[in-house]
Amino acid sequence: MIESVSTREVYRNAWMTVREDVVRREDGATGLYGVVDQPDSAIIVPFADGGFWLVEQFRYPAGRRAWEFPQGSWPGENNGTQEDLARAELQEETGLRAADIRHLAHFYTAYGHSSQGCDLYLATNLTPGPPAREVTEQDMVHRWFSEDDFRHMIRVGEIVDAATLAAYAHLLLDRQA
């Protein structure tokens, strides 16, 4: 087991904190761990008519646009439950409202360097409406894709978001239960 010896904050902004921890390993050796702390996020799979509603936007760290399921975290302080967050992200990014929503899983997005977890929800019985995107999402678009198209987009690299891929894997497992 690795134990923390000391920790110091290296950087902070409205979305994350970066810290550097001195750790002691089982054999007594010490080392450094860089950790990104972020609040847990929610990802929502909007399923309708045998397919999914996806959003596409430019992701600055990757330097490209890609398709993904709607997702996000509360800005600043927590403003509600994870289900509230999932519903808010769905409406904000696509304009859709879900009559039915079901929690499928909790997973970590990059637990080798980040504390952020992610709650996955399946949304069905969707009603359209206008999106209410944040200023940082002004280039975002949303569109429905058949499940066959979705799988093809994974194969050709149009869907590369790890949370979206994990969400789809959990959805497939849920269908087999």
Rosetta constraint file for C-alpha pairs under 8 A:
AtomPair CA 1 CA 25 HARMONIC 6.56 0.50
AtomPair CA 1 CA 26 HARMONIC 5.78 0.50
AtomPair CA 2 CA 23 HARMONIC 6.46 0.50
AtomPair CA 2 CA 24 HARMONIC 5.73 0.50
AtomPair CA 2 CA 25 HARMONIC 4.72 0.50
AtomPair CA 2 CA 26 HARMONIC 6.29 0.50
AtomPair CA 3 CA 23 HARMONIC 5.52 0.50
AtomPair CA 3 CA 24 HARMONIC 5.36 0.50
AtomPair CA 3 CA 25 HARMONIC 6.71 0.50
AtomPair CA 4 CA 21 HARMONIC 6.54 0.50
AtomPair CA 4 CA 22 HARMONIC 6.10 0.50
AtomPair CA 4 CA 23 HARMONIC 4.50 0.50
AtomPair CA 4 CA 24 HARMONIC 6.43 0.50
AtomPair CA 5 CA 21 HARMONIC 7.27 0.50
AtomPair CA 5 CA 22 HARMONIC 5.39 0.50
AtomPair CA 5 CA 23 HARMONIC 5.21 0.50
AtomPair CA 5 CA 24 HARMONIC 6.53 0.50
AtomPair CA 6 CA 21 HARMONIC 5.65 0.50
AtomPair CA 6 CA 22 HARMONIC 5.21 0.50
AtomPair CA 6 CA 23 HARMONIC 7.16 0.50
AtomPair CA 7 CA 19 HARMONIC 6.75 0.50
AtomPair CA 7 CA 20 HARMONIC 5.74 0.50
AtomPair CA 7 CA 21 HARMONIC 4.25 0.50
AtomPair CA 7 CA 22 HARMONIC 6.28 0.50
AtomPair CA 8 CA 19 HARMONIC 5.55 0.50
AtomPair CA 8 CA 20 HARMONIC 5.50 0.50
AtomPair CA 8 CA 21 HARMONIC 6.49 0.50
AtomPair CA 9 CA 17 HARMONIC 7.18 0.50
AtomPair CA 9 CA 18 HARMONIC 6.13 0.50
AtomPair CA 9 CA 19 HARMONIC 4.33 0.50
AtomPair CA 9 CA 20 HARMONIC 6.49 0.50
AtomPair CA 10 CA 17 HARMONIC 7.67 0.50
AtomPair CA 10 CA 18 HARMONIC 5.53 0.50
AtomPair CA 10 CA 19 HARMONIC 5.10 0.50
AtomPair CA 10 CA 20 HARMONIC 6.61 0.50
AtomPair CA 11 CA 17 HARMONIC 5.72 0.50
AtomPair CA 11 CA 18 HARMONIC 5.07 0.50
AtomPair CA 11 CA 19 HARMONIC 6.93 0.50
AtomPair CA 12 CA 16 HARMONIC 5.90 0.50
AtomPair CA 12 CA 17 HARMONIC 4.35 0.50
AtomPair CA 12 CA 18 HARMONIC 6.33 0.50
AtomPair CA 13 CA 17 HARMONIC 6.52 0.50
AtomPair CA 14 CA 75 HARMONIC 7.40 0.50
AtomPair CA 14 CA 76 HARMONIC 6.28 0.50
AtomPair CA 15 CA 38 HARMONIC 6.53 0.50
AtomPair CA 15 CA 75 HARMONIC 7.11 0.50
AtomPair CA 15 CA 76 HARMONIC 7.28 0.50
AtomPair CA 16 CA 36 HARMONIC 6.67 0.50
AtomPair CA 16 CA 37 HARMONIC 5.65 0.50
AtomPair CA 16 CA 38 HARMONIC 4.85 0.50
AtomPair CA 16 CA 39 HARMONIC 7.78 0.50
AtomPair CA 17 CA 36 HARMONIC 5.81 0.50
AtomPair CA 17 CA 37 HARMONIC 5.11 0.50
AtomPair CA 17 CA 38 HARMONIC 6.70 0.50
AtomPair CA 18 CA 34 HARMONIC 7.13 0.50
AtomPair CA 18 CA 35 HARMONIC 5.73 0.50
AtomPair CA 18 CA 36 HARMONIC 4.57 0.50
AtomPair CA 18 CA 37 HARMONIC 6.20 0.50
AtomPair CA 19 CA 34 HARMONIC 5.88 0.50
AtomPair CA 19 CA 35 HARMONIC 5.34 0.50
AtomPair CA 19 CA 36 HARMONIC 6.54 0.50
AtomPair CA 19 CA 37 HARMONIC 7.72 0.50
AtomPair CA 20 CA 32 HARMONIC 6.74 0.50
AtomPair CA 20 CA 33 HARMONIC 5.72 0.50
AtomPair CA 20 CA 34 HARMONIC 4.63 0.50
AtomPair CA 20 CA 35 HARMONIC 6.31 0.50
AtomPair CA 21 CA 32 HARMONIC 5.65 0.50
AtomPair CA 21 CA 33 HARMONIC 5.11 0.50
AtomPair CA 21 CA 34 HARMONIC 6.42 0.50
AtomPair CA 21 CA 35 HARMONIC 7.63 0.50
AtomPair CA 22 CA 30 HARMONIC 6.79 0.50
AtomPair CA 22 CA 31 HARMONIC 5.73 0.50
AtomPair CA 22 CA 32 HARMONIC 4.76 0.50
AtomPair CA 22 CA 33 HARMONIC 6.48 0.50
AtomPair CA 23 CA 30 HARMONIC 5.42 0.50
AtomPair CA 23 CA 31 HARMONIC 5.37 0.50
AtomPair CA 23 CA 32 HARMONIC 6.00 0.50
AtomPair CA 23 CA 33 HARMONIC 7.00 0.50
AtomPair CA 24 CA 28 HARMONIC 5.72 0.50
AtomPair CA 24 CA 29 HARMONIC 5.66 0.50
AtomPair CA 24 CA 30 HARMONIC 4.39 0.50
AtomPair CA 24 CA 31 HARMONIC 6.56 0.50
AtomPair CA 25 CA 29 HARMONIC 5.44 0.50
AtomPair CA 25 CA 30 HARMONIC 6.13 0.50
AtomPair CA 25 CA 31 HARMONIC 7.77 0.50
AtomPair CA 33 CA 113 HARMONIC 7.99 0.50
AtomPair CA 34 CA 113 HARMONIC 6.54 0.50
AtomPair CA 35 CA 113 HARMONIC 5.05 0.50
AtomPair CA 35 CA 114 HARMONIC 5.50 0.50
AtomPair CA 35 CA 115 HARMONIC 7.23 0.50
AtomPair CA 36 CA 113 HARMONIC 6.15 0.50
AtomPair CA 36 CA 114 HARMONIC 4.58 0.50
AtomPair CA 36 CA 115 HARMONIC 6.45 0.50
AtomPair CA 37 CA 114 HARMONIC 5.84 0.50
AtomPair CA 37 CA 115 HARMONIC 5.21 0.50
AtomPair CA 37 CA 116 HARMONIC 6.42 0.50
AtomPair CA 38 CA 114 HARMONIC 7.36 0.50
AtomPair CA 38 CA 115 HARMONIC 6.45 0.50
AtomPair CA 38 CA 116 HARMONIC 5.21 0.50
AtomPair CA 39 CA 73 HARMONIC 6.64 0.50
AtomPair CA 39 CA 74 HARMONIC 7.57 0.50
AtomPair CA 39 CA 116 HARMONIC 5.82 0.50
AtomPair CA 39 CA 117 HARMONIC 7.58 0.50
AtomPair CA 40 CA 73 HARMONIC 6.37 0.50
AtomPair CA 40 CA 116 HARMONIC 4.99 0.50
AtomPair CA 40 CA 117 HARMONIC 4.70 0.50
AtomPair CA 40 CA 118 HARMONIC 5.46 0.50
AtomPair CA 40 CA 119 HARMONIC 7.55 0.50
AtomPair CA 41 CA 71 HARMONIC 7.02 0.50
AtomPair CA 41 CA 72 HARMONIC 5.25 0.50
AtomPair CA 41 CA 73 HARMONIC 4.29 0.50
AtomPair CA 41 CA 74 HARMONIC 7.47 0.50
AtomPair CA 41 CA 82 HARMONIC 7.62 0.50
AtomPair CA 41 CA 85 HARMONIC 7.94 0.50
AtomPair CA 41 CA 116 HARMONIC 7.17 0.50
AtomPair CA 41 CA 117 HARMONIC 6.36 0.50
AtomPair CA 41 CA 118 HARMONIC 4.70 0.50
AtomPair CA 41 CA 119 HARMONIC 6.39 0.50
AtomPair CA 42 CA 71 HARMONIC 5.51 0.50
AtomPair CA 42 CA 72 HARMONIC 5.70 0.50
AtomPair CA 42 CA 73 HARMONIC 6.31 0.50
AtomPair CA 42 CA 82 HARMONIC 6.37 0.50
AtomPair CA 42 CA 83 HARMONIC 7.79 0.50
AtomPair CA 42 CA 85 HARMONIC 6.41 0.50
AtomPair CA 42 CA 86 HARMONIC 5.32 0.50
AtomPair CA 42 CA 118 HARMONIC 5.24 0.50
AtomPair CA 42 CA 119 HARMONIC 4.70 0.50
AtomPair CA 42 CA 120 HARMONIC 5.93 0.50
AtomPair CA 42 CA 121 HARMONIC 7.55 0.50
AtomPair CA 43 CA 69 HARMONIC 6.59 0.50
AtomPair CA 43 CA 70 HARMONIC 5.89 0.50
AtomPair CA 43 CA 71 HARMONIC 4.18 0.50
AtomPair CA 43 CA 72 HARMONIC 6.74 0.50
AtomPair CA 43 CA 86 HARMONIC 6.25 0.50
AtomPair CA 43 CA 118 HARMONIC 6.86 0.50
AtomPair CA 43 CA 119 HARMONIC 6.26 0.50
AtomPair CA 43 CA 120 HARMONIC 5.04 0.50
AtomPair CA 43 CA 121 HARMONIC 6.36 0.50
AtomPair CA 43 CA 163 HARMONIC 7.48 0.50
AtomPair CA 43 CA 164 HARMONIC 7.73 0.50
AtomPair CA 43 CA 167 HARMONIC 7.65 0.50
AtomPair CA 44 CA 69 HARMONIC 6.25 0.50
AtomPair CA 44 CA 70 HARMONIC 5.73 0.50
AtomPair CA 44 CA 71 HARMONIC 6.27 0.50
AtomPair CA 44 CA 86 HARMONIC 5.88 0.50
AtomPair CA 44 CA 87 HARMONIC 7.93 0.50
AtomPair CA 44 CA 89 HARMONIC 7.93 0.50
AtomPair CA 44 CA 90 HARMONIC 6.81 0.50
AtomPair CA 44 CA 120 HARMONIC 5.85 0.50
AtomPair CA 44 CA 121 HARMONIC 4.75 0.50
AtomPair CA 44 CA 122 HARMONIC 5.80 0.50
AtomPair CA 44 CA 123 HARMONIC 6.61 0.50
AtomPair CA 45 CA 52 HARMONIC 6.94 0.50
AtomPair CA 45 CA 53 HARMONIC 7.55 0.50
AtomPair CA 45 CA 69 HARMONIC 6.00 0.50
AtomPair CA 45 CA 70 HARMONIC 7.30 0.50
AtomPair CA 45 CA 120 HARMONIC 7.69 0.50
AtomPair CA 45 CA 121 HARMONIC 6.19 0.50
AtomPair CA 45 CA 122 HARMONIC 4.83 0.50
AtomPair CA 45 CA 123 HARMONIC 5.80 0.50
AtomPair CA 45 CA 167 HARMONIC 7.46 0.50
AtomPair CA 46 CA 52 HARMONIC 5.52 0.50
AtomPair CA 46 CA 53 HARMONIC 5.45 0.50
AtomPair CA 46 CA 54 HARMONIC 7.82 0.50
AtomPair CA 46 CA 69 HARMONIC 7.71 0.50
AtomPair CA 46 CA 90 HARMONIC 7.84 0.50
AtomPair CA 46 CA 122 HARMONIC 6.33 0.50
AtomPair CA 46 CA 123 HARMONIC 4.77 0.50
AtomPair CA 46 CA 124 HARMONIC 6.22 0.50
AtomPair CA 46 CA 126 HARMONIC 7.57 0.50
AtomPair CA 47 CA 51 HARMONIC 5.69 0.50
AtomPair CA 47 CA 52 HARMONIC 4.70 0.50
AtomPair CA 47 CA 53 HARMONIC 6.74 0.50
AtomPair CA 47 CA 122 HARMONIC 7.18 0.50
AtomPair CA 47 CA 123 HARMONIC 6.10 0.50
AtomPair CA 47 CA 124 HARMONIC 5.50 0.50
AtomPair CA 48 CA 52 HARMONIC 6.15 0.50
AtomPair CA 48 CA 53 HARMONIC 7.76 0.50
AtomPair CA 48 CA 124 HARMONIC 6.38 0.50
AtomPair CA 48 CA 125 HARMONIC 7.15 0.50
AtomPair CA 48 CA 126 HARMONIC 7.11 0.50
AtomPair CA 49 CA 146 HARMONIC 7.93 0.50
AtomPair CA 50 CA 146 HARMONIC 6.04 0.50
AtomPair CA 50 CA 147 HARMONIC 6.26 0.50
AtomPair CA 51 CA 144 HARMONIC 6.81 0.50
AtomPair CA 51 CA 145 HARMONIC 5.46 0.50
AtomPair CA 51 CA 146 HARMONIC 4.00 0.50
AtomPair CA 51 CA 147 HARMONIC 4.59 0.50
AtomPair CA 51 CA 148 HARMONIC 7.99 0.50
AtomPair CA 51 CA 150 HARMONIC 7.79 0.50
AtomPair CA 52 CA 144 HARMONIC 5.53 0.50
AtomPair CA 52 CA 145 HARMONIC 5.44 0.50
AtomPair CA 52 CA 146 HARMONIC 6.39 0.50
AtomPair CA 52 CA 147 HARMONIC 6.70 0.50
AtomPair CA 52 CA 150 HARMONIC 7.70 0.50
AtomPair CA 53 CA 69 HARMONIC 7.20 0.50
AtomPair CA 53 CA 94 HARMONIC 7.88 0.50
AtomPair CA 53 CA 142 HARMONIC 6.80 0.50
AtomPair CA 53 CA 143 HARMONIC 5.52 0.50
AtomPair CA 53 CA 144 HARMONIC 4.28 0.50
AtomPair CA 53 CA 145 HARMONIC 6.36 0.50
AtomPair CA 54 CA 67 HARMONIC 6.18 0.50
AtomPair CA 54 CA 68 HARMONIC 5.47 0.50
AtomPair CA 54 CA 69 HARMONIC 4.97 0.50
AtomPair CA 54 CA 70 HARMONIC 6.58 0.50
AtomPair CA 54 CA 142 HARMONIC 5.52 0.50
AtomPair CA 54 CA 143 HARMONIC 5.60 0.50
AtomPair CA 54 CA 144 HARMONIC 6.26 0.50
AtomPair CA 54 CA 145 HARMONIC 7.41 0.50
AtomPair CA 55 CA 67 HARMONIC 5.52 0.50
AtomPair CA 55 CA 68 HARMONIC 5.50 0.50
AtomPair CA 55 CA 69 HARMONIC 6.10 0.50
AtomPair CA 55 CA 70 HARMONIC 6.16 0.50
AtomPair CA 55 CA 93 HARMONIC 7.22 0.50
AtomPair CA 55 CA 94 HARMONIC 7.31 0.50
AtomPair CA 55 CA 140 HARMONIC 6.56 0.50
AtomPair CA 55 CA 141 HARMONIC 5.56 0.50
AtomPair CA 55 CA 142 HARMONIC 4.23 0.50
AtomPair CA 55 CA 143 HARMONIC 6.56 0.50
AtomPair CA 56 CA 65 HARMONIC 6.45 0.50
AtomPair CA 56 CA 66 HARMONIC 5.36 0.50
AtomPair CA 56 CA 67 HARMONIC 4.29 0.50
AtomPair CA 56 CA 68 HARMONIC 6.31 0.50
AtomPair CA 56 CA 140 HARMONIC 5.52 0.50
AtomPair CA 56 CA 141 HARMONIC 5.36 0.50
AtomPair CA 56 CA 142 HARMONIC 6.25 0.50
AtomPair CA 57 CA 65 HARMONIC 5.17 0.50
AtomPair CA 57 CA 66 HARMONIC 6.13 0.50
AtomPair CA 57 CA 67 HARMONIC 7.04 0.50
AtomPair CA 57 CA 137 HARMONIC 7.28 0.50
AtomPair CA 57 CA 139 HARMONIC 5.97 0.50
AtomPair CA 57 CA 140 HARMONIC 4.56 0.50
AtomPair CA 57 CA 141 HARMONIC 6.72 0.50
AtomPair CA 58 CA 63 HARMONIC 7.11 0.50
AtomPair CA 58 CA 64 HARMONIC 5.37 0.50
AtomPair CA 58 CA 65 HARMONIC 4.07 0.50
AtomPair CA 58 CA 66 HARMONIC 6.83 0.50
AtomPair CA 58 CA 139 HARMONIC 7.16 0.50
AtomPair CA 58 CA 140 HARMONIC 7.59 0.50
AtomPair CA 59 CA 63 HARMONIC 5.93 0.50
AtomPair CA 59 CA 64 HARMONIC 5.67 0.50
AtomPair CA 59 CA 65 HARMONIC 5.97 0.50
AtomPair CA 59 CA 66 HARMONIC 7.60 0.50
AtomPair CA 60 CA 64 HARMONIC 6.81 0.50
AtomPair CA 66 CA 158 HARMONIC 5.60 0.50
AtomPair CA 66 CA 159 HARMONIC 5.86 0.50
AtomPair CA 66 CA 160 HARMONIC 6.92 0.50
AtomPair CA 66 CA 161 HARMONIC 7.77 0.50
AtomPair CA 67 CA 158 HARMONIC 6.21 0.50
AtomPair CA 67 CA 159 HARMONIC 5.19 0.50
AtomPair CA 67 CA 160 HARMONIC 7.65 0.50
AtomPair CA 67 CA 161 HARMONIC 7.77 0.50
AtomPair CA 68 CA 159 HARMONIC 6.24 0.50
AtomPair CA 68 CA 160 HARMONIC 7.83 0.50
AtomPair CA 68 CA 161 HARMONIC 6.27 0.50
AtomPair CA 68 CA 164 HARMONIC 5.69 0.50
AtomPair CA 69 CA 164 HARMONIC 5.70 0.50
AtomPair CA 70 CA 89 HARMONIC 6.29 0.50
AtomPair CA 70 CA 90 HARMONIC 5.86 0.50
AtomPair CA 70 CA 93 HARMONIC 6.44 0.50
AtomPair CA 70 CA 94 HARMONIC 7.71 0.50
AtomPair CA 71 CA 86 HARMONIC 7.13 0.50
AtomPair CA 71 CA 89 HARMONIC 5.93 0.50
AtomPair CA 71 CA 90 HARMONIC 7.48 0.50
AtomPair CA 72 CA 85 HARMONIC 7.78 0.50
AtomPair CA 72 CA 86 HARMONIC 7.87 0.50
AtomPair CA 72 CA 89 HARMONIC 6.36 0.50
AtomPair CA 73 CA 85 HARMONIC 6.93 0.50
AtomPair CA 74 CA 78 HARMONIC 5.73 0.50
AtomPair CA 74 CA 79 HARMONIC 6.60 0.50
AtomPair CA 74 CA 85 HARMONIC 6.81 0.50
AtomPair CA 80 CA 84 HARMONIC 5.82 0.50
AtomPair CA 80 CA 85 HARMONIC 6.75 0.50
AtomPair CA 81 CA 85 HARMONIC 6.28 0.50
AtomPair CA 82 CA 86 HARMONIC 6.19 0.50
AtomPair CA 82 CA 119 HARMONIC 6.91 0.50
AtomPair CA 83 CA 87 HARMONIC 6.22 0.50
AtomPair CA 83 CA 103 HARMONIC 7.84 0.50
AtomPair CA 83 CA 121 HARMONIC 7.65 0.50
AtomPair CA 84 CA 88 HARMONIC 6.07 0.50
AtomPair CA 85 CA 89 HARMONIC 6.08 0.50
AtomPair CA 86 CA 90 HARMONIC 6.17 0.50
AtomPair CA 86 CA 121 HARMONIC 7.02 0.50
AtomPair CA 87 CA 91 HARMONIC 6.27 0.50
AtomPair CA 87 CA 97 HARMONIC 7.13 0.50
AtomPair CA 87 CA 98 HARMONIC 7.27 0.50
AtomPair CA 88 CA 92 HARMONIC 5.90 0.50
AtomPair CA 89 CA 93 HARMONIC 5.86 0.50
AtomPair CA 90 CA 94 HARMONIC 5.77 0.50
AtomPair CA 90 CA 95 HARMONIC 6.72 0.50
AtomPair CA 90 CA 96 HARMONIC 6.03 0.50
AtomPair CA 90 CA 97 HARMONIC 6.94 0.50
AtomPair CA 91 CA 95 HARMONIC 4.20 0.50
AtomPair CA 91 CA 96 HARMONIC 4.88 0.50
AtomPair CA 91 CA 97 HARMONIC 5.77 0.50
AtomPair CA 91 CA 129 HARMONIC 7.80 0.50
AtomPair CA 91 CA 130 HARMONIC 7.92 0.50
AtomPair CA 91 CA 131 HARMONIC 6.04 0.50
AtomPair CA 91 CA 132 HARMONIC 7.12 0.50
AtomPair CA 92 CA 131 HARMONIC 5.02 0.50
AtomPair CA 92 CA 132 HARMONIC 4.50 0.50
AtomPair CA 92 CA 133 HARMONIC 5.16 0.50
AtomPair CA 92 CA 134 HARMONIC 7.75 0.50
AtomPair CA 93 CA 131 HARMONIC 5.47 0.50
AtomPair CA 93 CA 132 HARMONIC 6.57 0.50
AtomPair CA 93 CA 133 HARMONIC 5.56 0.50
AtomPair CA 93 CA 140 HARMONIC 7.72 0.50
AtomPair CA 93 CA 142 HARMONIC 7.53 0.50
AtomPair CA 94 CA 129 HARMONIC 7.80 0.50
AtomPair CA 94 CA 130 HARMONIC 7.16 0.50
AtomPair CA 94 CA 131 HARMONIC 5.00 0.50
AtomPair CA 94 CA 132 HARMONIC 8.00 0.50
AtomPair CA 94 CA 141 HARMONIC 8.00 0.50
AtomPair CA 94 CA 142 HARMONIC 5.94 0.50
AtomPair CA 95 CA 128 HARMONIC 5.90 0.50
AtomPair CA 95 CA 129 HARMONIC 4.46 0.50
AtomPair CA 95 CA 130 HARMONIC 4.41 0.50
AtomPair CA 95 CA 131 HARMONIC 3.77 0.50
AtomPair CA 95 CA 132 HARMONIC 6.87 0.50
AtomPair CA 96 CA 126 HARMONIC 6.07 0.50
AtomPair CA 96 CA 127 HARMONIC 5.46 0.50
AtomPair CA 96 CA 128 HARMONIC 4.57 0.50
AtomPair CA 96 CA 129 HARMONIC 5.60 0.50
AtomPair CA 96 CA 130 HARMONIC 7.61 0.50
AtomPair CA 96 CA 131 HARMONIC 7.55 0.50
AtomPair CA 97 CA 126 HARMONIC 5.47 0.50
AtomPair CA 97 CA 127 HARMONIC 5.15 0.50
AtomPair CA 97 CA 128 HARMONIC 6.53 0.50
AtomPair CA 97 CA 129 HARMONIC 7.47 0.50
AtomPair CA 98 CA 123 HARMONIC 5.59 0.50
AtomPair CA 98 CA 124 HARMONIC 5.75 0.50
AtomPair CA 98 CA 125 HARMONIC 5.71 0.50
AtomPair CA 98 CA 126 HARMONIC 4.58 0.50
AtomPair CA 98 CA 127 HARMONIC 6.49 0.50
AtomPair CA 99 CA 123 HARMONIC 7.70 0.50
AtomPair CA 99 CA 124 HARMONIC 6.60 0.50
AtomPair CA 99 CA 125 HARMONIC 5.29 0.50
AtomPair CA 99 CA 126 HARMONIC 6.26 0.50
AtomPair CA 99 CA 127 HARMONIC 7.77 0.50
AtomPair CA 100 CA 123 HARMONIC 5.79 0.50
AtomPair CA 100 CA 124 HARMONIC 5.25 0.50
AtomPair CA 100 CA 125 HARMONIC 6.02 0.50
AtomPair CA 100 CA 126 HARMONIC 7.97 0.50
AtomPair CA 101 CA 121 HARMONIC 6.40 0.50
AtomPair CA 101 CA 122 HARMONIC 5.53 0.50
AtomPair CA 101 CA 123 HARMONIC 4.49 0.50
AtomPair CA 101 CA 124 HARMONIC 6.39 0.50
AtomPair CA 102 CA 121 HARMONIC 5.34 0.50
AtomPair CA 102 CA 122 HARMONIC 5.20 0.50
AtomPair CA 102 CA 123 HARMONIC 6.68 0.50
AtomPair CA 103 CA 119 HARMONIC 7.33 0.50
AtomPair CA 103 CA 120 HARMONIC 5.90 0.50
AtomPair CA 103 CA 121 HARMONIC 4.42 0.50
AtomPair CA 103 CA 122 HARMONIC 6.47 0.50
AtomPair CA 104 CA 119 HARMONIC 7.78 0.50
AtomPair CA 104 CA 120 HARMONIC 5.51 0.50
AtomPair CA 104 CA 121 HARMONIC 5.54 0.50
AtomPair CA 104 CA 122 HARMONIC 6.81 0.50
AtomPair CA 104 CA 170 HARMONIC 7.08 0.50
AtomPair CA 104 CA 171 HARMONIC 7.44 0.50
AtomPair CA 104 CA 174 HARMONIC 7.38 0.50
AtomPair CA 105 CA 119 HARMONIC 5.94 0.50
AtomPair CA 105 CA 120 HARMONIC 5.20 0.50
AtomPair CA 105 CA 121 HARMONIC 7.42 0.50
AtomPair CA 105 CA 170 HARMONIC 7.13 0.50
AtomPair CA 106 CA 117 HARMONIC 6.87 0.50
AtomPair CA 106 CA 118 HARMONIC 5.54 0.50
AtomPair CA 106 CA 119 HARMONIC 4.51 0.50
AtomPair CA 106 CA 120 HARMONIC 6.13 0.50
AtomPair CA 107 CA 117 HARMONIC 5.61 0.50
AtomPair CA 107 CA 118 HARMONIC 5.34 0.50
AtomPair CA 107 CA 119 HARMONIC 6.70 0.50
AtomPair CA 108 CA 115 HARMONIC 7.56 0.50
AtomPair CA 108 CA 116 HARMONIC 6.11 0.50
AtomPair CA 108 CA 117 HARMONIC 4.21 0.50
AtomPair CA 108 CA 118 HARMONIC 5.80 0.50
AtomPair CA 109 CA 114 HARMONIC 7.69 0.50
AtomPair CA 109 CA 116 HARMONIC 6.55 0.50
AtomPair CA 109 CA 117 HARMONIC 6.14 0.50
AtomPair CA 109 CA 118 HARMONIC 6.69 0.50
AtomPair CA 109 CA 162 HARMONIC 6.98 0.50
AtomPair CA 109 CA 163 HARMONIC 6.17 0.50
AtomPair CA 110 CA 114 HARMONIC 5.56 0.50
AtomPair CA 110 CA 115 HARMONIC 7.76 0.50
AtomPair CA 110 CA 116 HARMONIC 7.44 0.50
AtomPair CA 111 CA 115 HARMONIC 6.03 0.50
AtomPair CA 111 CA 116 HARMONIC 7.31 0.50
AtomPair CA 118 CA 163 HARMONIC 7.97 0.50
AtomPair CA 120 CA 167 HARMONIC 6.51 0.50
AtomPair CA 122 CA 171 HARMONIC 7.99 0.50
AtomPair CA 133 CA 137 HARMONIC 5.69 0.50
AtomPair CA 133 CA 138 HARMONIC 6.65 0.50
AtomPair CA 134 CA 138 HARMONIC 6.82 0.50
AtomPair CA 145 CA 149 HARMONIC 5.90 0.50
AtomPair CA 145 CA 150 HARMONIC 6.17 0.50
AtomPair CA 146 CA 150 HARMONIC 6.20 0.50
AtomPair CA 147 CA 151 HARMONIC 6.26 0.50
AtomPair CA 148 CA 152 HARMONIC 6.30 0.50
AtomPair CA 149 CA 153 HARMONIC 6.13 0.50
AtomPair CA 150 CA 154 HARMONIC 6.48 0.50
AtomPair CA 151 CA 155 HARMONIC 6.43 0.50
AtomPair CA 152 CA 156 HARMONIC 6.30 0.50
AtomPair CA 153 CA 157 HARMONIC 6.05 0.50
AtomPair CA 153 CA 158 HARMONIC 4.88 0.50
AtomPair CA 153 CA 159 HARMONIC 5.66 0.50
AtomPair CA 154 CA 158 HARMONIC 5.97 0.50
AtomPair CA 154 CA 159 HARMONIC 4.87 0.50
AtomPair CA 154 CA 160 HARMONIC 6.86 0.50
AtomPair CA 159 CA 164 HARMONIC 7.74 0.50
AtomPair CA 159 CA 165 HARMONIC 7.81 0.50
AtomPair CA 160 CA 164 HARMONIC 7.76 0.50
AtomPair CA 160 CA 165 HARMONIC 7.35 0.50
AtomPair CA 161 CA 165 HARMONIC 6.34 0.50
AtomPair CA 162 CA 166 HARMONIC 6.06 0.50
AtomPair CA 163 CA 167 HARMONIC 5.96 0.50
AtomPair CA 164 CA 168 HARMONIC 6.24 0.50
AtomPair CA 165 CA 169 HARMONIC 6.33 0.50
AtomPair CA 166 CA 170 HARMONIC 6.26 0.50
AtomPair CA 167 CA 171 HARMONIC 6.15 0.50
AtomPair CA 168 CA 172 HARMONIC 6.21 0.50
AtomPair CA 169 CA 173 HARMONIC 6.33 0.50
AtomPair CA 170 CA 174 HARMONIC 6.04 0.50
AtomPair CA 171 CA 175 HARMONIC 6.29 0.50
AtomPair CA 172 CA 176 HARMONIC 6.67 0.50
AtomPair CA 173 CA 177 HARMONIC 6.59 0.50
